Amino acid sequence: MKILIIDDEKNICLTLTQILGDEGYEVESRQNAREGLMAAEELDADIILLDVKLPDINGIEVLGKLRKSQPETPVIMISGNSSIADAVKAIKLGAFDFLEKPLSLPKVKITIAKAVAFSRLSKENARMRAEYEQSWNLIGESKVMQELDKLISKIAPSNAKVLIQGESGTGKELVARLIHARSNRLNKPFIKFNSAAIPRELVESELFGYERGAFTGAQNRKKGKLEEADGGTLFLDEIGDMESAAQAKILRVIQEGEFERVGGNHTHRIDVRVIAATNKNLAEMVANGGFREDLFYRLNVVPVYTSPLRERKEDIPLLVNHFSRIVALEMGSRIKQFGMKALELLAKPNYPGNVRELRNIIERIYLLCDRETLEPADIEGLLPGAVISPELSAFWTNTELYTTKKREFEIRYLSAQLQLFGGSISKTAEALGLQQSNLSRKLQELGIKSF
């Protein structure tokens, strides 16, 4: 680890260089801001100690420059006579910590150790996140997946309506997102609307929006998912569960590109590409009067079928390794390695829940298996249809217990991360790649108090 000290007091530079050098760090020092900024770029320092009072440029200003040029590098501010306002400003600009002179060497060591841990974790998270983002694609080398990939690339540049049909858990939303990502609407919104997840009486107001006073509780005008998707893609998931009144309004959007909010009479023009998905047989529903025939044919311009996992078992090893990286990132743990025989064992079940079920099993393995290199004996008790050992059977038969154990893991893990970053929610959230508000909400939900 390389540490750069920027301080105009020579004695402090010498003392810190010796103390931190004895701790095994590579230490360089500069005694003015301009040389310090040049060294920060040339040395690619992992940690920077920066004095607030420098002879040429104020340290707070230097901090601002460093946050732009090296946003991931922890900067620890040090000062002998700065005000509380300076400290607050430094923290707001992104300083890792603020130490007052005369420096307490034990505190310096502790702060440096925390900054080093933060830097390493940030880099690991960034690396794993980059892998995850790069893998936002179809996973599989089977013939059916290759054909699906070609079809997506062929239809994506057009504005043609697409109907994706397949069993639950086969990746219908992923296909919709890939069509959007490969289209000329890439930089526009991708908005998902799930008819099955919303009470029937709220479907129209959520999808089309509403005017003030449209119904009891409608105190302000609200845009619906349709308007949010203007210029982009509207993904209608579980379209087979959409009520008939909403079906008629969606048909009008597709045919004429216009709609009215609930409770309004002003016609709005809209430009959206509609992609729909369902795990139901819409053709059969049309025959039985359960779905509008005209809407079915409007949506089914390009039919896309997502194959169940049992029809492409050769893709399971790739999916296992893919989900392993994702789950490790989410849990903040090391990536587990699956041996060849373990992969063969994972490929045997039919997985009625398809890819989603496989992902859940990988998450369960991460929660319950301590070993980093996994063999059949480590996972056979966790697979569908396996003879499960008594101590693990509760996780299959008792959802409440599984949820409890997962909660216990989250409490232990997040408590440890908070301790690592001195109780700072903002630093912990940054290290874990989370929004601070989301982490605060999670901590409150789990009953964890920052310190």
KANOR-V608334 format. One record per pair of residues at least 12 apart in sequence whose C-alpha atoms are under 8 Angstrom apart, sorted by the first residue. I is the first residue (numbers start at 1). J is the second residue. Records with the same first field share a line. If there is no record, write none. Layout:
BEGIN
I->J  J
END
This chain:
BEGIN
1->25  26  45  46  47  116
2->25  26  27  28  43  44  45  46  47
3->25  26  27  28  45  46  47  48  49
4->27  28  29  30  39  40  45  46  47  48  49
5->27  28  29  30  36  48  49  50
6->29  30  31  32  33  36  48  49  50  51
7->29  30  31  32  49  50  51  54
8->30  31  32  51  54  55
9->31
10->31
13->29
17->29
20->109
31->54
32->54  55  56  57
33->54  55  56  57  58  59  62
34->56  57
37->62  66
45->73
46->73  74  116  119
47->73  74  75  76  112  115  116  119
48->73  74  75  76
49->75  76  77  78
50->63  75  76  77  78
51->77  78  79
52->77  78  79  82
53->79
60->86  89  90
63->75  90  93  95
64->93
67->93  94
72->119  122
73->119
74->95  96  115  118  119
75->94  95  96  97
76->95  96  97  98  99
77->90  95  96  97  98  99
78->98  99  100  101
79->98  99  100  101
80->100  101  102
81->100  101
96->115  427
97->111
114->420  421
117->420
118->421  431
121->431
122->430  431  432
125->329  431  432  433
128->325  329
129->329
132->325  326
135->322
137->174  178
138->174  175
139->315  318  319  322
140->314  315  316  318  319
141->314  315
142->312  314  315
144->307  312
148->306
152->175  178  179
153->179  182
155->179  302
156->179  180  182  183
157->182  183  184
158->183
159->273
160->273  301  302
161->273  274  275  298  299  300  301  302
162->274  275  276  299  300  301  302  303  304
163->275  276  277  278  299  300  301  302  303  304
164->176  275  276  277  278  303  304  305  306
165->277  278  279  280  281  303  304  305  306
166->278  279  280  305  306  307  308
167->279  280  306  307  308  354
168->279  353  354
169->353  354  355  356  357
170->306  307  308  309  354  355  356
171->306  355
172->277  306
173->237  277
176->235  275
177->190
180->232  233
185->231  232  233
186->232
187->232
188->229  231  232  233
189->228  229  230  231  232  233
190->229  232  233  234  235
191->225  226  228  229  232  233  234  235
192->225  234  235  236  237
193->207  225  234  235  236  237
194->236  237  238  239
195->236  237  238  239  241  242
196->238  241  242
200->242  243
203->242  246
204->246  262
205->224  261  262
206->224  225
207->224  225  226
208->223  224  225  226  227  259  260  261  262
209->221  222  223  224  225  226  227  261  262
210->222  223  224  261  262  263  264
211->261  262  263  264
212->263
213->263
214->262  263  264
215->263
223->261
224->261
226->272
227->270
229->272
230->270  271  272
231->270  271  272  273
232->271  272  273
233->272  273  274  275
234->272  273  274  275
235->274  275  276  277
236->274  275  276  277
237->276  277  278
238->276  277  278  279
239->276  277  278
240->278  279  280  282  291
244->291  292
247->292  295
248->295
251->294  295  298
253->270
254->274  298
257->269  270  271
258->270
274->299
275->299
276->299
282->296
283->296
308->354  355
309->350  351  354  355
310->350  351  354
313->347
314->347
316->343  346  347
317->343  344  346  347
320->343  358  359  362
321->337  338
323->359  362
324->336  362  363
327->362  363  366
328->366
332->432
334->372
335->372
336->366  371  372  373  374
337->372  373  374
338->373  374  375
339->373  374  375
340->375
341->375  376
342->374  375  376  379
345->376  380
346->383
349->383  384  385
351->384
361->382  383
364->382
365->379  382
367->406  409
407->446
411->446  448
414->443
415->448
418->450
422->451
423->450  451
424->450  451
425->439  440  450
END
